[in-house]
Amino acid sequence: MRRLPVFVLLLATLTACGQSGGGGGENCPALALMEGVSLDVPPEAAAGLSRVKLEFCWAGKCVTEAAELYPASRTEDQGCVGEVCSGKAVPTGGKYATVPVQGLPLTPVKTTVTFDDGKPHVLDVTPVLSYPAGEECGGGVPVVKLVAGPGGVVRQEP
């Protein structure tokens, strides 16, 4: 009798893992995205920056988050041997931050970005629904991608 609950749990787990993720009958990987904002600072604008403060306001409420800017990198292809391919991370000289923000709407959000210099950069952004493994697999969350340019100009990218 003690084996029955274990068997039922195992069967439920196997059934859930074997289900397809969408209309095309494709298996969907177990991936997730963080709801929130990513900020990229290219090398020409990254000098002297180490932190960013972000304020987001919508529907009468505001959320303020601060984040450290981390060194950015790109992947350099190191080729393939048979079916196994490799790459290595190479610093770009840029910086980035990712900031979780719960409850982002899919409507315009007043955003204020403030770097180390204390000068606020205000813009309206519209979060977009992004899917970690394609729309057919579900799991979409609102995200915003921001890019800072020289002089601290900040813009939204698709």
Phi, psi and omega per residue, in radians:
M1 nan -0.549 -3.108
R2 -1.242 -0.352 -3.133
R3 -1.382 -0.418 -3.084
L4 -1.036 -0.848 3.116
P5 -1.074 -0.666 3.116
V6 -1.142 -0.736 3.127
F7 -1.107 -0.758 -3.141
V8 -1.103 -0.756 3.112
L9 -1.097 -0.770 3.123
L10 -1.097 -0.769 3.126
L11 -1.095 -0.754 3.125
A12 -1.109 -0.714 3.129
T13 -1.129 -0.809 3.138
L14 -1.112 -0.687 3.123
T15 -1.125 -0.790 3.141
A16 -1.110 -0.712 -3.120
C17 -1.208 -0.479 -3.077
G18 -1.562 -0.120 -3.114
Q19 -1.244 2.532 3.083
S20 -1.377 2.777 -3.016
G21 -1.661 -0.055 -3.094
G22 -2.997 -2.928 -3.066
G23 -1.140 -0.460 -3.096
G24 -1.484 0.000 3.136
G25 1.314 0.187 -3.137
E26 -1.384 2.538 2.998
N27 -1.359 2.380 -3.125
C28 -1.833 2.316 3.120
P29 -1.240 2.733 3.118
A30 -1.455 1.402 -3.135
L31 -2.091 2.727 3.085
A32 -2.496 2.733 3.040
L33 -2.012 2.660 3.058
M34 -1.522 2.240 3.038
E35 -1.236 2.158 3.127
G36 2.701 -2.603 -2.959
V37 -2.195 2.406 2.959
S38 -1.995 2.497 -3.120
L39 -2.236 2.172 3.064
D40 -1.929 2.359 3.076
V41 -2.119 1.919 -3.118
P42 -1.156 2.814 -3.074
P43 -0.904 -0.689 -3.087
E44 -1.188 -0.241 -3.140
A45 -2.025 -0.036 -2.988
A46 -1.500 -0.322 -3.058
A47 -1.007 2.254 3.069
G48 1.424 -0.018 -3.135
L49 -1.718 2.366 3.113
S50 -2.342 -0.370 -3.114
R51 -2.471 2.804 3.065
V52 -2.485 2.502 3.024
K53 -2.027 2.295 -3.120
L54 -2.127 2.323 3.050
E55 -2.132 2.294 -3.131
F56 -2.147 2.248 -3.132
C57 -2.226 2.265 3.062
W58 -2.740 2.613 3.083
A59 0.846 0.703 3.066
G60 1.392 0.085 3.095
K61 -2.224 2.683 3.119
C62 -2.226 2.530 3.091
V63 -2.180 2.258 3.115
T64 -2.062 2.289 3.127
E65 -2.340 2.533 3.047
A66 -2.052 2.594 -3.121
A67 -2.587 2.630 3.022
E68 -1.414 2.532 3.040
L69 -1.611 2.202 -3.113
Y70 -1.805 2.686 3.090
P71 -1.089 2.332 3.125
A72 -1.562 2.714 3.093
S73 -2.500 2.902 3.046
R74 -2.220 2.863 3.137
T75 -1.663 2.222 3.080
E76 -1.766 2.139 -3.122
D77 -1.139 2.262 3.090
Q78 -1.923 0.220 3.070
G79 1.517 -3.108 -3.084
C80 -2.243 2.569 2.984
V81 -2.140 1.875 -3.029
G82 1.149 -2.183 3.133
E83 -1.704 0.069 -3.115
V84 -1.799 2.105 -3.133
C85 -2.017 2.714 3.141
S86 -2.451 2.876 3.097
G87 -2.696 2.899 3.083
K88 -2.340 2.660 3.125
A89 -1.394 2.281 3.130
V90 -2.150 2.186 3.136
P91 -1.035 2.471 3.131
T92 -1.754 -0.324 -3.021
G93 1.628 -0.170 3.086
G94 -1.528 -3.096 3.112
K95 -2.428 2.850 3.129
Y96 -2.627 2.824 3.018
A97 -2.557 2.574 2.982
T98 -2.165 2.342 -3.038
V99 -2.274 2.036 3.068
P100 -1.256 2.349 3.083
V101 -2.397 1.944 -3.121
Q102 -1.398 2.483 3.024
G103 1.416 0.277 3.117
L104 -1.006 2.321 3.090
P105 -1.470 2.970 3.052
L106 -1.710 0.497 3.106
T107 -2.138 2.923 -3.090
P108 -0.970 2.455 -3.136
V109 -2.217 2.180 3.073
K110 -1.261 2.181 -3.030
T111 -2.178 2.343 3.056
T112 -2.115 2.161 -3.139
V113 -1.962 2.184 -3.134
T114 -2.226 2.091 3.112
F115 -1.596 -2.991 -3.106
D116 -0.958 -0.507 -3.088
D117 -1.281 -0.180 3.103
G118 1.431 -0.047 -3.131
K119 -1.457 2.085 -3.130
P120 -1.343 2.459 3.067
H121 -2.065 1.999 -3.030
V122 -1.839 2.348 3.074
L123 -2.700 2.764 3.022
D124 -1.705 2.272 3.091
V125 -2.130 2.701 3.071
T126 -2.135 1.924 3.101
P127 -1.022 2.596 3.097
V128 -2.092 2.630 3.107
L129 -1.384 2.148 -3.130
S130 -2.099 2.508 -3.087
Y131 -2.036 2.285 -3.073
P132 -1.171 -0.541 -3.083
A133 -2.307 0.447 -3.127
G134 1.750 2.610 -3.076
E135 -1.013 -0.599 -3.112
E136 -1.138 -0.351 3.137
C137 -1.627 -0.154 3.121
G138 1.311 -2.872 3.113
G139 1.379 0.359 -3.117
G140 -1.212 2.467 3.087
V141 -2.366 2.674 3.093
P142 -1.246 2.269 3.112
V143 -2.387 2.747 3.070
V144 -2.324 2.327 3.044
K145 -1.964 2.094 3.125
L146 -1.949 2.573 3.071
V147 -2.290 2.290 3.106
A148 -1.737 2.393 3.114
G149 -1.934 -3.077 3.108
P150 -0.988 2.497 -3.132
G151 1.363 0.117 3.100
G152 1.428 0.117 3.117
V153 -1.111 2.264 -3.099
V154 -2.048 2.389 3.116
R155 -2.405 2.766 3.071
Q156 -1.586 2.451 3.037
E157 -1.985 2.650 3.131
P158 -1.135 nan nan
